[in-house]
Amino acid sequence: MVLGSKMKINGSQIVIECLIEQGVDTVFGYPGGNILNIYDALYKNSDRITHILTAHEQAAAHAADGYSRSTGRVGVCMATSGPGATNLVTGIATAYMDSVPIVAITCNVGTPLLGKDTFQEIDITGVTLPITKHNFMVRRVEDLANIFRQAFIIAKSGRPGPVLIDIPKDITAAMCEFEPLKKGDDGSAALIKENLNFKRVMSVNVPSDEEIKAAAEIINKSERPVIYAGGGIKISGAEKELLEFAEKASIPVSESLMGRDVFPANHPLCTWMVGMHGTRASNMAVTESDLVLALGSRFSDRVIGDPKKFAEHATVFHIDIDPAEINKNIHAGGELVGDLKSILTRLLPLIEKKSHSEWLEKIAAWKKEIPASYSIVKPDYVNPKFMLETVHKYAGDDAFITTEVGEHQMWTAQFYPFEKPRTFLTSGGLGTMGYGTGAAMGAQVANPCGRVVHIAGDGSFRMNCNELCTIARYNLPIVIVLVNNGTLGNVRVWQKLFYEKRYSHTTLDFGPDWKKLADAYGVGYVKANNNDEFEKVFKTAFAEKKPYIVDTIVDIDEMIFPMAIPGKPIDEQMMCWGN
């Protein structure tokens, strides 16, 4: 194809050309009747774009999400109408809650059949309106190219998020004159020319010099500052600036779940995660600080506990690209709205070099306060801390770590020493069980030379273990550490603490036989009943560089400590069972 030359092609081919224009090399999806025209175009263009067939549409959405989180690029998934489209919904909502840019393509029944309860018809734009940045129903093939260009710009601009494009089947077959963009042109200039309102979509607030100076003065005056770093650091690519900033001002860095990989874990200033299952150091630092500098964080309920007691002696200074997050959950004594990388770059020269020696001594003392359970070795079980540290020992800093949702997710956040950005992929906002396997596939496809280790609870893995067929088919060398404690562990903890040990429907004392399942899909399998066995079999499985399940036996009553009781102040932490 000659760049910039017009051609008459059908809607399906326009979809392919637009995807390639946007730099898309891979899409994840599942075919069906109303999207067949696009799948025919994919067949004809298989040398230009790769399609990964998942076992279920939900996994396609999660894979697009994992692709995006691990690369910073827009991930793409697609599905047919009706149940195909609705099966994407959980994955779209997951991306929305964690600000992940994906474009979901669905195809609906033909335009004349819309609104007639046609077979596999669903108003997917209506369904997804609350969980997308924007969505489109394409009514004219002539609008298709511009809609795709808008969708990608919207998905990745400002605070990123998912965008859905729904295309009736007849539109995918209709012919239209198509003019490709010239190399280096993303189409934004033309879109703004056509609709000046589109400029607003792309614009990001830029604080004034006076606002930057005033923020620096507040930071410089603080004696007990703490940084609360969130996923926004990663989205803006501000990890380097955060490190320089923290080191210059000697400010300890606590992290949200989504921010666990934005600051080197082994750095002396890192206090790791804050909140319900945060470290003693992070929670006490926030509680006793005089300044909480929130960077790209949204103050979720899992972080703040009792909002009246959260950092009650501190000024909360909130910096975020999304003005809607300011003063939403916690009152901000100061704010800057804009891109974090740009703001930190402008703040750096104005920040005074400090030592904060007394404050850092307190932080160091709090770091030593850890639960006794961290080091308890049970002869017939694998210790979670040992498990995660062993994974890091052999996988290293470059590996991508994905999780499902539950106890294993919190243990990963608590114990895995993340050193590099975009290496921790987990569902934070929505808390989606079933997320991690798809995300692992997306990360592995996006990074074929990298390694992915998926930490999966046995309850979560039951929800998506059918994707073993996808992993096996594409020979993705993902090592799945199956945390097998025979229970829905996180729910069991709450039943233990608040429901007098009435373990209602949380005990998983029934199948499957994980070895037989692995054998059925042609995936490697090893089992570990204790720490020594785990190190041995994980080392072997990881070295094989092929799909593997490491069945890891963990005590059913293993708890997550520290733990702040929901709704209570985050400094009131349980350090062991019986507090």
C-alpha positions as CSV (number, residue, x, y, z in Angstrom):
1,M,0.0,0.0,0.0
2,V,1.2,3.5,-0.9
3,L,1.0,5.8,2.1
4,G,-1.5,8.7,1.5
5,S,-3.0,7.1,-1.6
6,K,-6.8,6.7,-1.8
7,M,-8.4,3.3,-2.4
8,K,-11.9,1.8,-2.4
9,I,-12.1,-1.0,0.2
10,N,-14.7,-2.5,2.4
11,G,-15.3,-1.7,6.1
12,S,-13.4,-4.8,7.3
13,Q,-10.3,-3.9,5.4
14,I,-10.6,-0.4,6.8
15,V,-10.5,-1.9,10.3
16,I,-7.3,-3.7,9.4
17,E,-5.7,-0.6,7.8
18,C,-6.6,1.6,10.8
19,L,-5.2,-0.9,13.3
20,I,-1.9,-1.0,11.4
21,E,-1.9,2.8,11.2
22,Q,-2.0,2.9,15.0
23,G,1.0,0.5,15.3
24,V,-1.1,-2.5,16.3
25,D,0.7,-5.8,15.6
26,T,-1.5,-8.1,17.7
27,V,-5.2,-8.5,18.5
28,F,-6.9,-11.0,20.9
29,G,-10.3,-12.3,20.1
30,Y,-12.9,-14.9,19.3
31,P,-14.9,-15.1,16.1
32,G,-18.7,-15.4,15.6
33,G,-21.3,-14.7,13.0
34,N,-21.5,-11.0,12.9
35,I,-17.7,-10.4,13.0
36,L,-16.9,-12.9,10.3
37,N,-16.2,-10.2,7.7
38,I,-13.4,-8.8,9.9
39,Y,-12.1,-12.3,10.6
40,D,-12.0,-12.9,6.8
41,A,-9.9,-9.7,6.5
42,L,-7.6,-10.9,9.3
43,Y,-7.1,-14.1,7.3
44,K,-6.2,-12.1,4.2
45,N,-3.8,-9.9,6.2
46,S,-2.3,-12.5,8.5
47,D,1.2,-11.4,7.4
48,R,0.5,-7.9,8.6
49,I,-1.3,-8.5,11.9
50,T,-1.3,-11.4,14.4
51,H,-4.5,-12.7,15.9
52,I,-4.4,-14.7,19.1
53,L,-7.4,-17.0,19.6
54,T,-8.4,-17.3,23.3
55,A,-10.7,-19.9,24.8
56,H,-13.1,-17.2,26.0
57,E,-13.7,-13.6,25.1
58,Q,-13.1,-12.4,28.7
59,A,-9.5,-13.7,28.4
60,A,-9.2,-11.7,25.2
61,A,-10.0,-8.5,27.0
62,H,-7.6,-9.4,29.9
63,A,-4.9,-10.3,27.4
64,A,-5.3,-6.9,25.6
65,D,-5.0,-5.4,29.1
66,G,-1.9,-7.3,29.9
67,Y,-0.4,-6.4,26.5
68,S,-1.0,-2.8,27.3
69,R,0.2,-2.7,30.9
70,S,3.5,-4.4,30.0
71,T,4.2,-2.2,27.1
72,G,2.4,1.1,27.6
73,R,0.8,0.7,24.2
74,V,-2.9,0.4,23.4
75,G,-4.2,-3.2,23.6
76,V,-6.8,-4.5,21.2
77,C,-9.5,-7.2,21.6
78,M,-12.5,-8.2,19.5
79,A,-15.6,-10.2,19.8
80,T,-18.9,-10.9,18.0
81,S,-22.3,-9.6,19.0
82,G,-24.5,-10.7,21.9
83,P,-22.7,-13.0,24.4
84,G,-19.4,-12.5,22.6
85,A,-19.6,-8.8,23.3
86,T,-20.9,-9.1,26.9
87,N,-18.1,-11.6,27.7
88,L,-15.7,-8.7,27.2
89,V,-17.5,-6.5,29.8
90,T,-15.6,-7.7,32.9
91,G,-12.2,-7.2,31.1
92,I,-13.3,-3.7,29.9
93,A,-14.4,-2.8,33.4
94,T,-11.1,-4.0,34.8
95,A,-9.2,-1.8,32.4
96,Y,-11.4,1.1,33.2
97,M,-10.8,0.9,36.9
98,D,-7.1,0.7,36.5
99,S,-6.8,3.3,33.7
100,V,-5.5,0.9,31.0
101,P,-5.8,1.9,27.4
102,I,-7.5,-0.8,25.3
103,V,-9.7,-0.7,22.3
104,A,-12.5,-3.3,22.2
105,I,-14.0,-4.0,18.7
106,T,-17.4,-5.7,18.6
107,C,-19.6,-6.4,15.6
108,N,-23.4,-6.2,15.9
109,V,-26.3,-7.4,13.8
110,G,-26.9,-5.6,10.5
111,T,-28.2,-2.0,10.7
112,P,-31.8,-2.9,9.4
113,L,-32.0,-5.5,12.2
114,L,-31.0,-3.3,15.1
115,G,-33.7,-2.8,17.8
116,K,-35.7,-5.9,16.7
117,D,-34.4,-8.4,19.3
118,T,-32.5,-10.1,16.5
119,F,-30.5,-13.3,17.3
120,Q,-27.4,-12.3,19.3
121,E,-28.3,-8.6,19.3
122,I,-27.2,-6.6,22.3
123,D,-26.9,-2.9,22.9
124,I,-23.2,-3.2,23.9
125,T,-22.6,0.6,23.7
126,G,-25.4,1.0,26.3
127,V,-24.0,-1.8,28.4
128,T,-20.5,-0.4,28.4
129,L,-21.2,3.3,28.7
130,P,-20.4,3.5,32.4
131,I,-17.1,1.5,32.0
132,T,-15.5,3.1,29.0
133,K,-13.9,6.5,28.4
134,H,-16.1,6.6,25.3
135,N,-17.7,4.2,22.9
136,F,-19.0,4.4,19.3
137,M,-21.7,2.8,17.3
138,V,-20.7,3.0,13.6
139,R,-23.7,4.0,11.4
140,R,-21.8,4.8,8.2
141,V,-18.8,3.1,6.7
142,E,-17.6,6.6,5.7
143,D,-17.1,7.4,9.4
144,L,-15.3,4.2,10.2
145,A,-11.7,5.4,9.8
146,N,-12.2,8.6,11.7
147,I,-13.9,6.7,14.5
148,F,-10.9,4.3,14.8
149,R,-8.5,7.2,14.9
150,Q,-10.6,8.9,17.6
151,A,-10.8,5.8,19.6
152,F,-7.1,5.3,19.9
153,I,-6.4,8.9,20.7
154,I,-9.1,8.9,23.4
155,A,-7.8,5.6,24.9
156,K,-4.3,6.8,25.4
157,S,-4.7,10.5,26.1
158,G,-5.0,12.2,29.5
159,R,-6.0,9.5,32.0
160,P,-6.0,6.4,29.8
161,G,-8.8,3.9,29.6
162,P,-10.9,1.6,27.4
163,V,-12.8,2.6,24.3
164,L,-15.4,0.4,22.5
165,I,-16.3,0.4,18.8
166,D,-19.4,-1.5,17.8
167,I,-19.8,-2.1,14.1
168,P,-23.0,-3.5,12.5
169,K,-22.2,-6.4,10.1
170,D,-23.4,-4.6,7.0
171,I,-21.0,-1.7,7.7
172,T,-18.1,-4.2,7.7
173,A,-19.1,-5.3,4.2
174,A,-19.9,-1.9,2.7
175,M,-17.5,-0.3,0.3
176,C,-15.9,3.1,0.8
177,E,-13.1,5.3,-0.3
178,F,-10.3,5.1,2.2
179,E,-7.3,7.4,2.5
180,P,-4.5,6.2,4.8
181,L,-2.7,8.5,7.1
182,K,0.8,9.7,6.1
183,K,3.6,8.2,8.1
184,G,4.0,9.9,11.5
185,D,0.5,11.3,11.4
186,D,-1.9,10.0,14.1
187,G,-4.8,11.8,12.5
188,S,-5.3,14.2,15.5
189,A,-4.8,17.4,13.5
190,A,-7.5,16.5,11.0
191,L,-9.9,15.4,13.8
192,I,-9.4,18.7,15.6
193,K,-10.0,20.6,12.4
194,E,-13.3,18.7,11.9
195,N,-14.4,19.1,15.5
196,L,-12.7,21.7,17.8
197,N,-14.2,20.0,20.8
198,F,-11.9,17.1,20.1
199,K,-8.9,19.3,21.2
200,R,-10.4,19.3,24.7
201,V,-10.2,15.5,24.8
202,M,-6.5,15.6,24.1
203,S,-5.6,18.5,26.3
204,V,-3.9,18.1,29.7
205,N,-3.8,20.9,32.2
206,V,-0.4,22.6,32.7
207,P,0.0,24.2,36.2
208,S,1.4,27.7,36.2
209,D,4.9,28.5,37.4
210,E,3.3,30.1,40.5
211,E,1.5,26.9,41.3
212,I,4.6,24.9,40.9
213,K,6.6,27.3,43.1
214,A,3.9,27.2,45.8
215,A,3.9,23.4,45.8
216,A,7.7,23.3,46.2
217,E,7.5,25.7,49.2
218,I,5.0,23.4,50.9
219,I,7.2,20.4,50.3
220,N,10.4,22.2,51.4
221,K,8.7,23.3,54.7
222,S,7.7,19.7,55.7
223,E,9.7,17.9,58.4
224,R,8.0,14.5,58.1
225,P,7.0,14.1,54.5
226,V,5.9,10.8,52.8
227,I,5.2,10.1,49.2
228,Y,2.1,8.0,48.4
229,A,2.9,6.8,44.9
230,G,0.2,5.3,42.7
231,G,-0.2,3.8,39.2
232,G,-0.2,7.3,37.7
233,I,3.6,7.4,38.0
234,K,3.8,4.3,35.7
235,I,1.2,5.7,33.2
236,S,3.1,9.0,32.8
237,G,6.5,7.2,32.7
238,A,7.7,9.3,35.7
239,E,9.7,6.6,37.5
240,K,13.0,8.2,37.0
241,E,11.7,11.6,38.1
242,L,10.2,10.1,41.2
243,L,13.5,8.4,42.2
244,E,15.4,11.7,41.7
245,F,12.8,13.6,43.6
246,A,12.7,11.2,46.6
247,E,16.5,11.0,46.8
248,K,17.0,14.7,46.6
249,A,14.5,15.5,49.4
250,S,15.1,12.3,51.4
251,I,11.3,11.5,51.3
252,P,10.2,7.9,52.0
253,V,8.0,6.4,49.3
254,S,5.0,4.3,50.1
255,E,3.0,2.7,47.3
256,S,-0.5,1.8,46.4
257,L,-1.1,-1.7,45.0
258,M,-1.0,-0.3,41.4
259,G,2.2,1.5,42.3
260,R,4.2,-1.4,43.6
261,D,6.6,-1.4,40.7
262,V,7.1,2.4,40.3
263,F,10.0,2.7,42.8
264,P,12.8,0.2,43.4
265,A,11.7,-2.1,46.3
266,N,15.2,-2.5,47.7
267,H,15.9,1.3,47.8
268,P,16.3,2.5,51.5
269,L,13.5,5.1,51.0
270,C,11.0,2.5,49.8
271,T,8.4,1.5,52.5
272,W,6.4,-0.7,50.1
273,M,2.6,-0.9,50.1
274,V,0.3,1.2,52.2
275,G,-3.2,0.5,53.4
276,M,-5.2,-2.6,54.6
277,H,-2.4,-5.0,54.0
278,G,0.4,-2.4,53.9
279,T,3.6,-2.6,55.8
280,R,4.0,-1.2,59.3
281,A,6.4,1.4,58.0
282,S,4.1,2.7,55.2
283,N,1.0,2.9,57.4
284,M,2.9,4.6,60.3
285,A,4.7,6.9,58.0
286,V,1.4,8.2,56.6
287,T,-0.2,8.4,60.0
288,E,2.6,10.4,61.7
289,S,3.6,12.5,58.7
290,D,3.1,16.2,58.3
291,L,2.8,16.0,54.5
292,V,1.4,13.2,52.3
293,L,2.5,13.9,48.8
294,A,0.0,11.8,46.7
295,L,1.4,11.2,43.2
296,G,-1.0,9.6,40.7
297,S,-3.0,7.9,43.5
298,R,-6.8,7.8,44.0
299,F,-7.1,7.2,47.8
300,S,-9.1,4.0,47.5
301,D,-10.9,2.7,50.6
302,R,-8.4,-0.1,50.9
303,V,-5.7,2.5,51.4
304,I,-7.3,5.1,53.6
305,G,-9.3,2.9,56.1
306,D,-11.1,5.4,58.3
307,P,-11.0,8.6,56.2
308,K,-11.4,10.8,59.3
309,K,-8.3,9.3,60.8
310,F,-6.2,9.1,57.6
311,A,-3.1,11.3,57.9
312,E,-5.1,13.5,60.3
313,H,-2.0,15.5,61.3
314,A,-0.8,16.0,57.7
315,T,-1.4,18.2,54.8
316,V,-2.4,16.1,51.8
317,F,-1.0,17.4,48.6
318,H,-2.5,15.7,45.6
319,I,-1.0,15.6,42.1
320,D,-3.0,13.9,39.4
321,I,-3.8,14.2,35.8
322,D,-7.5,13.7,36.5
323,P,-9.1,16.6,38.3
324,A,-12.1,14.4,39.3
325,E,-9.8,12.5,41.7
326,I,-8.9,15.6,43.7
327,N,-11.0,15.9,46.9
328,K,-13.0,12.8,45.9
329,N,-12.1,10.6,48.8
330,I,-9.7,12.7,50.9
331,H,-9.7,16.4,51.3
332,A,-6.6,17.9,49.7
333,G,-4.8,20.8,51.3
334,G,-3.0,21.5,48.0
335,E,-3.3,20.2,44.5
336,L,-1.7,20.2,41.1
337,V,-3.5,18.9,38.0
338,G,-1.5,17.7,35.1
339,D,1.0,15.1,33.8
340,L,3.1,13.7,36.6
341,K,6.4,13.4,34.6
342,S,6.1,17.1,33.5
343,I,5.2,18.3,37.0
344,L,8.0,16.4,38.8
345,T,10.5,17.6,36.2
346,R,9.5,21.2,37.0
347,L,9.4,20.7,40.7
348,L,12.9,19.0,40.9
349,P,15.0,22.2,40.6
350,L,12.9,23.9,43.3
351,I,13.1,21.1,45.8
352,E,15.7,21.6,48.5
353,K,18.1,18.9,49.3
354,K,17.2,17.5,52.8
355,S,18.3,14.7,55.1
356,H,15.3,14.3,57.3
357,S,17.5,12.1,59.5
358,E,15.3,11.8,62.5
359,W,12.3,11.0,60.4
360,L,14.1,8.4,58.4
361,E,15.3,6.8,61.6
362,K,11.7,6.4,62.7
363,I,10.9,4.8,59.3
364,A,13.8,2.4,59.7
365,A,12.5,1.3,63.1
366,W,9.0,0.7,61.7
367,K,10.5,-1.4,58.9
368,K,11.7,-3.8,61.5
369,E,8.2,-4.4,62.8
370,I,7.1,-7.5,60.8
371,P,4.7,-10.3,61.6
372,A,6.3,-13.5,63.0
373,S,4.4,-15.5,60.4
374,Y,6.8,-14.2,57.7
375,S,9.5,-16.7,58.8
376,I,7.4,-19.6,60.1
377,V,8.4,-22.8,58.3
378,K,5.7,-25.5,58.2
379,P,7.1,-28.9,57.2
380,D,4.0,-29.8,55.1
381,Y,3.4,-26.4,53.4
382,V,5.1,-23.7,51.4
383,N,5.6,-20.4,53.2
384,P,4.2,-17.5,51.0
385,K,7.1,-15.2,51.7
386,F,9.6,-17.9,50.8
387,M,7.6,-18.7,47.7
388,L,7.7,-15.2,46.3
389,E,11.3,-14.6,47.2
390,T,12.2,-17.8,45.5
391,V,10.4,-16.8,42.4
392,H,12.3,-13.6,42.3
393,K,15.6,-15.5,43.0
394,Y,15.2,-17.4,39.7
395,A,13.0,-15.1,37.6
396,G,14.9,-11.9,38.4
397,D,14.0,-8.2,38.1
398,D,13.1,-8.4,34.4
399,A,10.3,-11.0,34.7
400,F,6.7,-9.9,34.4
401,I,4.6,-11.0,37.4
402,T,0.9,-11.4,37.0
403,T,-1.7,-12.3,39.7
404,E,-5.3,-13.1,40.1
405,V,-7.1,-11.6,43.1
406,G,-7.1,-12.8,46.7
407,E,-4.5,-13.8,49.3
408,H,-1.9,-14.7,46.8
409,Q,-2.2,-11.2,45.2
410,M,-1.6,-9.5,48.6
411,W,1.3,-11.8,49.3
412,T,2.8,-10.9,46.0
413,A,2.5,-7.2,46.7
414,Q,3.9,-7.7,50.2
415,F,6.9,-9.9,49.4
416,Y,8.0,-9.6,45.7
417,P,10.8,-7.0,45.4
418,F,9.8,-5.2,42.2
419,E,12.7,-3.2,40.8
420,K,11.5,-2.2,37.4
421,P,8.3,-0.5,36.1
422,R,5.6,-2.3,34.2
423,T,6.6,-5.7,35.7
424,F,3.6,-6.1,38.1
425,L,0.2,-6.8,36.5
426,T,-2.8,-7.2,38.7
427,S,-6.4,-6.1,39.0
428,G,-6.4,-3.3,41.6
429,G,-9.6,-1.3,41.3
430,L,-12.2,-4.0,40.2
431,G,-10.4,-6.9,41.9
432,T,-11.2,-9.3,39.1
433,M,-10.7,-13.0,39.8
434,G,-9.9,-14.6,36.5
435,Y,-7.8,-11.6,35.3
436,G,-4.3,-12.9,35.7
437,T,-4.1,-15.8,33.2
438,G,-5.3,-13.6,30.3
439,A,-3.0,-10.8,31.4
440,A,-0.1,-13.2,31.5
441,M,-0.8,-14.3,28.0
442,G,-1.0,-10.7,26.8
443,A,2.3,-9.8,28.5
444,Q,4.0,-12.9,27.1
445,V,2.8,-12.2,23.5
446,A,3.8,-8.6,23.8
447,N,7.3,-9.5,25.2
448,P,8.2,-12.7,23.4
449,C,11.8,-12.5,24.7
450,G,10.7,-11.8,28.2
451,R,9.5,-14.2,30.9
452,V,6.2,-14.2,32.7
453,V,5.4,-15.9,36.0
454,H,1.7,-16.0,36.9
455,I,0.9,-16.2,40.6
456,A,-2.6,-17.8,40.8
457,G,-4.9,-18.7,43.6
458,D,-6.6,-22.0,43.2
459,G,-10.0,-20.4,43.4
460,S,-9.2,-17.7,40.8
461,F,-7.5,-20.2,38.5
462,R,-10.6,-22.3,38.3
463,M,-12.3,-19.4,36.6
464,N,-10.0,-19.3,33.6
465,C,-8.0,-22.5,33.6
466,N,-9.5,-23.3,30.1
467,E,-7.0,-20.7,28.8
468,L,-4.3,-23.4,29.3
469,C,-5.3,-24.4,25.8
470,T,-4.3,-20.9,24.5
471,I,-1.0,-21.0,26.4
472,A,-0.2,-24.5,25.1
473,R,-1.3,-23.7,21.5
474,Y,1.0,-20.7,21.2
475,N,3.7,-22.3,23.4
476,L,3.8,-19.4,25.7
477,P,6.5,-20.2,28.3
478,I,4.4,-18.9,31.2
479,V,5.1,-20.5,34.6
480,I,1.9,-20.7,36.7
481,V,2.6,-20.8,40.4
482,L,-0.7,-22.3,41.6
483,V,-1.1,-21.3,45.2
484,N,-3.1,-24.3,46.3
485,N,-4.6,-23.7,49.8
486,G,-7.9,-25.4,49.1
487,T,-9.9,-22.4,49.8
488,L,-11.0,-18.9,48.7
489,G,-8.4,-17.6,51.1
490,N,-9.2,-13.9,51.3
491,V,-12.9,-14.6,51.9
492,R,-12.0,-17.3,54.5
493,V,-9.9,-14.7,56.4
494,W,-13.0,-12.5,56.7
495,Q,-15.1,-15.4,57.7
496,K,-12.5,-16.2,60.3
497,L,-12.4,-12.7,61.7
498,F,-15.9,-11.5,61.4
499,Y,-18.2,-14.5,60.9
500,E,-17.1,-16.8,63.8
501,K,-15.4,-19.2,61.5
502,R,-18.5,-20.1,59.5
503,Y,-16.8,-21.0,56.3
504,S,-19.7,-20.8,54.0
505,H,-18.9,-22.1,50.5
506,T,-15.2,-21.1,50.6
507,T,-13.6,-24.5,51.1
508,L,-12.4,-26.0,47.8
509,D,-12.1,-29.7,48.8
510,F,-13.1,-31.0,45.4
511,G,-11.2,-31.3,42.1
512,P,-9.8,-30.8,39.7
513,D,-6.8,-33.0,39.6
514,W,-4.3,-30.3,38.5
515,K,-1.8,-32.8,37.1
516,K,-4.5,-34.4,34.9
517,L,-5.7,-31.0,33.8
518,A,-2.1,-30.0,32.8
519,D,-1.6,-33.3,31.0
520,A,-4.9,-32.8,29.2
521,Y,-3.7,-29.5,27.8
522,G,-0.1,-30.6,27.2
523,V,1.3,-28.4,29.9
524,G,4.1,-29.3,32.3
525,Y,3.3,-30.0,35.9
526,V,5.3,-30.2,39.1
527,K,4.2,-30.2,42.8
528,A,5.7,-28.7,45.9
529,N,4.7,-29.7,49.4
530,N,7.2,-27.6,51.3
531,N,9.9,-24.9,50.9
532,D,12.7,-27.2,49.8
533,E,10.5,-28.9,47.2
534,F,9.3,-25.5,45.9
535,E,12.7,-24.1,45.3
536,K,13.7,-27.3,43.5
537,V,10.7,-27.7,41.2
538,F,10.3,-23.9,40.5
539,K,13.9,-23.7,39.4
540,T,13.4,-26.7,37.1
541,A,10.1,-25.4,35.6
542,F,11.4,-21.9,35.0
543,A,14.5,-23.2,33.3
544,E,12.4,-25.3,30.9
545,K,11.1,-22.2,29.1
546,K,7.8,-23.8,28.3
547,P,4.3,-23.7,29.9
548,Y,4.3,-25.1,33.4
549,I,2.0,-25.4,36.4
550,V,3.9,-25.4,39.8
551,D,1.3,-26.8,42.2
552,T,2.2,-25.1,45.5
553,I,0.6,-26.4,48.7
554,V,-0.1,-23.6,51.2
555,D,-1.7,-23.9,54.6
556,I,-5.5,-23.3,54.4
557,D,-5.3,-21.1,57.4
558,E,-2.3,-19.0,56.3
559,M,-3.3,-15.4,56.9
560,I,-2.4,-12.0,55.4
561,F,-0.5,-9.9,57.9
562,P,-0.3,-7.0,58.7
563,M,-4.0,-6.3,58.3
564,A,-5.9,-3.1,59.2
565,I,-9.6,-3.9,59.9
566,P,-11.7,-2.3,57.1
567,G,-13.0,1.1,58.2
568,K,-10.5,1.4,61.1
569,P,-7.4,3.6,61.1
570,I,-4.6,2.1,59.1
571,D,-2.2,2.3,62.0
572,E,-4.3,-0.1,64.0
573,Q,-2.9,-3.2,62.4
574,M,-3.2,-6.8,63.3
575,M,0.2,-8.3,63.2
576,C,-0.9,-11.8,64.1
577,W,-4.0,-13.9,64.7
578,G,-5.4,-13.2,68.1
579,N,-4.7,-9.4,68.3
